[in-house]
Amino acid sequence: MDLVFPLEYQPGNWCKHFTGRFQKHCQAGIAYITFQASALPCLKDNCATEICPHASFPTVTEVQAQMQEMEGLIKQALPNLSQGICPQCGHPIERKEMEGFSQYAMPCRHRLGTTF
């Protein structure tokens, strides 16, 4: 059975200091290599065996504000995308290219989205 979580689950589940798995440190200055477990303690619901003392997660109000901001950005981007215009720079999209799991507008190379 596949579990499907609501979109607001994602920003609410990440520590506020998380900078990305491929960075060396979080915004609190903690080196990710400090945690040897395969599950980072930067996720609220990842069953990590180690706990980061600096972990801080968004409140419900903060998650709602992030969701409103994302919805606003999506509403702005969709008309541009439907007209073949890059939502980040406003230049025409001549073609789209996939690189790994990400899709890019060409020739500006702005990322349009990610697929899994």
N, C-alpha and C positions, 0 to 999 in steps of 0.2 A: 504494500500500500504506500503510495506517495503522500508525503505530508506537504500541504500547501499553506504557507504562512501569509498573513496579510502583509502588504507592503510596509506598513508602519512598524512591523516587527523588526525589520532590518535596522533602521537608525536607532531604535530603542534598545537593541541587543548589543551594540558596539560600545566599548569604552570611549569616553569623550577624548581621550589622549591618543587613540589608535591612529597611526599614520600610514599604515599599509604593511603588508607582510614582507615586502621587499626592501623596507627601510631598516636601518640598524637600531634606531631608537624611537620611542614614542614621544609625544609632546611633553610628557612629564620627565623625560630624560632617562627612562628605564630602557636598558638594552634588551631587545627581544631574545638574544641568545642566553640571557639570564635564566630563562625558562626552558628547560630541556625537554619538557613534554611536547608531544606532537600537537596537542590542543593548547592554543594560547589562552591565557586568562583574560584576554581582551574582549571575550564574548561572554555575555551573561549566562547563556544556556549551552555551553559547550562541554560540560562535564570535565573541565580541567582539574587535574589533581593538585596543581599549584595555584595559589591565589596571589595576585599582585596587590600589595598594600595601597597602591595609588589608583586602583580601578575606580572609575566614577562613571555612572551611566546616566543618560538623559532622563529627565522627568517626563511624565505624560504630557505636560504643557509644552515642553521643549520639542518632543516628538511631533506633536500636533503642529507647532510652528514650522518645523522642518518639512512636514508633509504639505502644508499650505504653500510654502516657498517652492517645493518641487512641482506641485500642481500648476502654479503660476508659470514656471519656466517651461513646462510641457505645453501649456496652452499658447505660449508665445512661439515655441519652436515648431509645432505641428503645421501651422499655415505656411511657414517658410519651407519646411521639408516637402510639403505637398506641391510646392511650386519649384522645387529643385534648387532651393537657396540654402546655403549653410546657415544654421541657426546661430552659430558662434561669431562668424565674421561678416555674413551677409553677401558673400561672393557666390556666384553660380556654381552648382555642383555638376561637373562635367561627367563624372562617373563615381561609383562607389567601389571600394576595394575592401576585402576581408584580410585581416592579418591576425592569425590566431583566432580568438573568439570575438575580436572587435572589428567593427565596420567603420571605415574612414571615408570622408568626403574628399574627392580629388579635384583640383590639385592642391587645395589648402591643407589637407591632411588633418582636419579636425575630426575627432572621434564622434561618430553619430550614435553609437550604442554597442552593447555587448550581447552576444548570444551564447547559450549554453546547450 
